Amino acid sequence: MGGRYVIERFGELPDGRAVERVRIGSGAMRAEFLTYGARVKSLHLDGHARSLVLGTSHIEPYLKHMAYYGALVGRFANRIGNAGFSIDGERFDTTRNFRGGHTLHGGHDGLHGRLWQIADAGTDHVVFTLVSPDGEEGFPSRLDVTARYEIVST
């Protein structure tokens, strides 16, 4: 990579919004990240021909059967039985996106299915941000999320 980072168009979502790919590297390691889901698309180490993580070269699989590959998930990672929970006696009904009656990984459009913003990028790092508003997928309160990926040379 030669001590620089690259931000380029990777594809687009069905509604036409652009998904960007960020390439960074440091020492013997290089990585690619997508703004869709703030996901790790690839991770390469000198001397290894293939990526160390599973990914694909097109956006479409991430919209379907690879929805969670490399992505940040949430607001809840795992399953919420019967798609709901209570806090101090108040019931919150979350999106039913798993087997018809449960919430999986934050719902249909949880953090993995959102378009994140690039807040900062450099040769060895990228920072993504996202705001999940109160009530999104049935979850209470606004959530401001920052995710930083960094490659540290040793």
Secondary structure, DSSP 8 states (H G I E B T S, - for coil): --S--EEEEEEE-TTS-EEEEEEEEETTEEEEEETBTTEEEEEEETT-SS-SS---SSSHHHHTTTTTTT----SSSSEEGGGEEEETTEEEE----BTTTBEETTSTTSGGGSB-EEEEEETTEEEEEEEE-TTGGG--S-EEEEEEEE----
